[in-house]
Amino acid sequence: MSSDVPDPTDVEARAVENVRIEDEMEQSYIDYAMSVIAGRALPDVRDGLKPVHRRILYAMHEMGVTSRSSHRKSSSIVGETMGDYHPHGDSAIYDTLVRMAQDFSMRYPLVDGQGNFGSMDGDPAAAPRYTEARMAAVSEELLEDIDKDTVDFSSNYDDRLQEPDVLPSAFPNLLVNGSSGIAVGMSTNIPPHNLGEVIDATIELIDDPDATVEDLMEHVKGPDFPTGANIVGRDAIYSAYKTGRGRIRVRAEFEVEEWKNGRERIVITELPYQENKARLVERIAEDVNEGDIEGISDLRDESDRDGVRIVVECKRGANVEVVKNKLLENHLEKTFGVINLALVDGQPQVLSLKETLEEYIAHRREVVRRRSEYDLAEAEDRAHILEGRLKAVENAEDVVDLIRNSETRDDAKAALQEAYDFSAEQATHIVRMQLGSLTSMEAAEIEDEYEDVQAEIERLTSILESEQELLAVIKDELSEIKDEYDDDRRTSIIEDQGTVTHEDLIPEEEVFVVMTEDDYVKRMPISQFDPQGRGGKGIIGADVKEDDRVATVFRANTHDYLLCFTNQGKVYQLKTYEIPEMGRTARGKSAVNILDLDPGEDITAIVDTDAFGDDEFVTMATRHGYVKRTAGSEFDNIRSTGIIAADLQEGDELVDVEVTDGTKDLVIASENGMTIRFDEDEVRAMGRNARGVNGIDLQGDDAVAGLVATDEGDEQDLLTVTQNGYGKRTPLSEYRTQSRYGKGLIDIKTGERNGPVTTAKAVSADDQLVMMSERGQIVRTRVDEISTVGRNTMGVIVMDVDDGDAVASVDVVPAAVSEADDDGEDEDEDEGQNEDTETVEADAAN
């Protein structure tokens, strides 16, 4: 080399920086760790995908390999993904593609595979040149509207193409399909869930941003694994959803079958998630051969394409319970460690169930907003063009002449802009129009399209201007996806085998539940109260404290789920056995320990949820005469703090509730003795937050006392009971049907002697009544003890009420229940019965 040519290696450094080796290693390792965390191992909370999953789906989208296209060779998909978006080994891409196609790995597979994609036995998939794939229909929902500027894009690895940073994701895929991965210093393990349950929880959180994890768990019962099996216990599920971490026990589904020659066998039909079936059978066989499990004579894997079936045959005389427990202890149960770790704004974060859904809702809100802006711009551009076309049609002859007399297209455009004030875009479009577009039929089509575009502009504008409208769009789209892809749960949630639940310890029996105005509550067996004759004082049913009084008494079964409606228009859910059982002379337990009642809130009506059918309604009446119907399904999920049942006016109270089916007649009774009967259809069904409609035109200081639902041809009687213990029953047929919001008919004459009406009930002659006074006296009597009379009477004494006391509540014990309790025997009258009961004759005409 010539001495005149400089040595290229002999170049002086512009700057030399001295660093500590440990600092450089630390920073380099952090950079590497974050690259693995964000670029490979952890899913994004918004779409639930890692980069490799996202790139495979986007590559298939760009290739047109959708669920409606034919299958494409897996090697082609892998090659496109690797060449355009994911510059890593083809084996890593293919392994990911294979897992997305396995119905035993993904709860809702994102890839529709054709060929050998592996098995639960751990068999590997065939080579990519032998298998074919296309997108599954559900995965297209993840990419829906991606071409409408809904998400951000970044340059691919060689700056040649653009790839999405995240997918629009029309459903919460992170929870629905779960995810697992090991990063540097951290790992994630998110179980799959049922799509319908997750969507219901998402909608619940949209409607009520203050919903707790407990509220969301009313919808998301727990993980739902593609292989089914059972989750043992609920505490671990709650912990995982509350904190983002938990250890869930998953147990195989099996049953013990009687077999030939008196022998038994255990048949396993579902395995814990990610269990290798072949390896499981091998481990059981090894334990049998080594003597760790005794009593097994044969072990076979009879599984096929229809499902898992592993048969464990027991020896003659073997204790099958011991064999079963050994299998559970060592083989049929495993722990799934939940670590709900995902990327939030590029940073790893452990999330609770609520936080995960909140992040998804925020993402979806942004997607819908950007999509609406894109569609609005498109619609406005189209409306602008249509306005030009309409003006051109109106001046068709002049426009044609102007264009024909122009030397060039540019001259024609300029002339149109000058003559008709067209924009450049409108002029360009008009010059390109065909003469056939100027016909009257074409003009009508343009006008129709213009009206449709204007309507679309209004819709999109309302979405962008109203947060509620935007959230409504999100809920509607989620509901549509649920309708399309929802299926039944595969994984059951069971109590720990061998344990007895609290409910199992509670005998199933009919009881009376007593509540006081100061919210003391207790239950007592019906058997403690023998039937008496009409007019007795009864016996002590509750020892109320001074200044307190009984508010209500009702009959229930200890295993019933009850809806407790309060005077303030709220409803709570309660299991009867959760109410403490106490003796007759006990005061009861404060209801705040059982129900989260507000100050001044009293339970005024109880509905047994077992009474609900698919098309039934909860019909309510308020003290001021309003009545409303709400579908029973609106009360399926009730929080521990209660939910609103009716929106009451100031000073109004909820008085009574009935379960109806749309075919009933409603009878409203007032305190001053008036009743009105009208068809249930006159009260339209409405939501929980509605106030209702006028049911009865109350006069003066009158108020509603009760509500009765009856059939048009009902042979029952209307029982009316007043505050001073008087009552009567009159055939319901004597109450003619009227229009809603009338004054009604006279039902009972009220005055100082019998007092205002306390309640009204529909009864049959074989039923029994339970009446309780404000001071705690309780009477159980037969309905047939009360004579049938006409409407306009004062009634007879049905309960001997002391001075200063009053009837607080009346409940009906149906004939079937009372007969079972009485065991078919006639009871003697109670010693406290009043022998000189007085009957007040009717003294007025109808």
C-alpha positions, 0 to 999 in steps of 0.5 A: 500500500502506498505511503500516501494512502491513509490506513482506514483503521488508523482513525482517531475516535471522536470521543471516548467514554469510560464506563463501569463494566457492571453498569454496562452489563446491567443496562444491556441486560435490562434492554434485553429483558424488556425486549423479551418482555414486550416483544415476545413473551407477554400478551397485550391486555387490549387484544390478548395477543403476543407479537407472533400471534398478532403477526400471523393473524395479520399476515393471513388477513393480508393474504386473504386467508379468511374463514370464507376462503379455501385453506392455504398451506401452513408453510405459505402462511409461515413464510409470509409471516416470517418474510414480512413481519416476524424475522425469527425462526419458522419453527417458532411461527409454526408452533404458534400457528399449530397451537392456535388451531388446537381445540384442546389448547384454545377455548375458541381456536383462532385458526381453522386447521386441516390435517394433523395438528397434534393431539392431547397425547403430546403427538406433534403436528405434521410438517407445515408442508402437509397441513393447511390452515385459514382464519377461524371466524372468531379471529376475524372479529379481532381484525374487524375494522382494522382498515378504518384507522382504528389502531396505530401501525408501526413499520415492520422490521425492514421499514418496508411495510406497516404492521398493527401495534394491536388489533381492534379486538371486538371481544376481550380475547385475553380472558377468553383464550387466556395466555401463557409465557415466560419472560425474563424474571416474570411469567404469565399464566392466564386461564381461558374463560367462557366468551358469553360470561366474559362479555356479560361481565364487560357489559356489567362493568360498562353499565356500572363502573363501580361494580366490584370483583364480586359483582363481576363474578356473578357473570364470570363463574370461573375459568372455562377450560377447553378440556372441561374437567372441574374446578374444586372450590371457589375461594381460589377463583375469587383470590385470582380475580381479586389479586391477579394471582391464585392457585386453582385446583382442577380435577378430572371428570370421572364416574364409577360404573358397575361392571360385570361379575359385581366388579366396578370400574372408574371411567375418566371422561375429561382431563385437567387443562394441558394434561398429557393424556398418554403420559397420564396413563403411563404414570398410572400404570407405573404406580400400579406396577410399583404397588403404589396403587392397589386394586386395579386389574386393567387400564385402557385408553378408549379415547377417540375423536368424540372425546376422552375415555380412560377406563380403570378396571378394579379387581373383585372385592377392591375398595373403589373409594380407596382406588379413586382417592389414590388416583385423585391424590396423584394423577387426576388433580393438578394445580393451575397457577393463575398469574394475570400478567399482561402489558399495559401501555407497554409495561408488565402489570398484574391485573385483577379481573376488574382491571383487565376488563377496564383496560379492554373497555378503554381500548374498545372505546378508542377503537369505536371512536376512531372508527366513527371518525373515519366513517364520518369523514367518508360519509361527509365526503360522499354527501358532498359528492351527492350534493354536487350530483343533485345540483347537476341533475337539477340543471342537467341541460345547462350542465351538458351544454357547458361540458359539450362546449368546453374544449378540454376536461379541465376547461369543463371543470373550471366552467362548472366551478364558476357557473355553479359554485362546485368544488373541485371534487364535485366538478371532477365527479360531474365531468366523469358522470355518464349521461345515463345518470341524468335520468329521473330514476337515477336522480331518485336513487341519488336523493335516496342515497343522500338521505341515507348518508345524512342519516348515517352522518347524524348517527356517527355524530351522536356517537362521537358527541355522546359517551353513552351512545358510544358505550351503547355501540360497544355493548351492542357489538359485544352482544352480537358477538355473544349471540354468534359464538357463545356456548355452554360452559365446559368446566364445572365448579364443585365443592371439595369432595368429601366435604359437606356444604353448609346448605347440606346441614340445613333441613328443608322445611317450611318456616315463618320469617318475622321482621320488625320495623327496627330490622330484627329478623328470625325464622321459626318452623311452621310446625310450632304454630297449630291452626286455630279458629277464627278470632283468637288472640294467638300466641307470642311469635316475637318479643319485640323491644320497646318502640319497635313493632312487627313489620312483616311475616311471610312463609318460606322454605329454608332452601328458597332464594328470596327477593326481598323488596323494600319500601324504598324501591330496592331489592335484595337477594337472600337464602332463607337458611341465612336467617337465624332460627330462633324461638317464639319469644326471641327478638331476632337478629339485626338484619344489617348482619344479613342484608345491607339495608339503608336507614329507614329501609323496611322489607315490604314484599318477598318473592320466591325466585323459584316462582320465576319462569322464562316469560314472567314479570315482577309486578309492583304497586306503590303507596301512591297508586303507581304500578309497574311490570319488569321482566323477571330476568332483570333480577337475575344478578343482584349485588349484595348491596341490592339493586333498584327495583323501582324509581319512587317519587319523594314520599312514595313507598313500595307496598306489594309485589306479585309474580305475573305472566302477562295474562293476569288481572291485577287487583289493587286494594286501598287502605280506605277499602276501595279496589280496582281490577284491570288487565295486566296488559294495561301496564307495559313492561319497563326497566328497573329504573322506571317509576311505573304508571298510575294504577288507581285514582286514590281519593283524599289521604287514601293509600294502597294497601296491597296488590293481587294477581288473579286469572280471569276465570279464577275461582279464588276469593279476595281476602281483605284484613284490616288493622283492628283484626277484621277481615272478609273474603269475597269471590273475585268474580264480584270485582268486575274488570275496569280500565286502569287508573279508575276510582274502583269499587267499594271492597270493605267498609272501613271505620273506627271499629275495624280500621284501615285495610292492612293487606289483601290476598288471593286465597282458596278455602283450603289455604291457611292464614298467618297473621301477626300483630305489631306487638308480636302475637301470631295466629295461624287459622284456616281460610274457611273459618272466614265466611264468604260475604259480599263486597260492601261489608265490614267483615268479621273478627279474624284476630283478637287484637288488644288495645294499642296493638294492630295487625301488622302482616298477613301471609297465606300458607297454601293448602299443599303446605298446610296439609303436609304440616298438619299431617291430615289431622284436625287440630283443636282450637287454641285455648286463647280463642275468643268464643264470642266472636262477633259477625258484623252484618252487611249494612250497605248495598254495592 
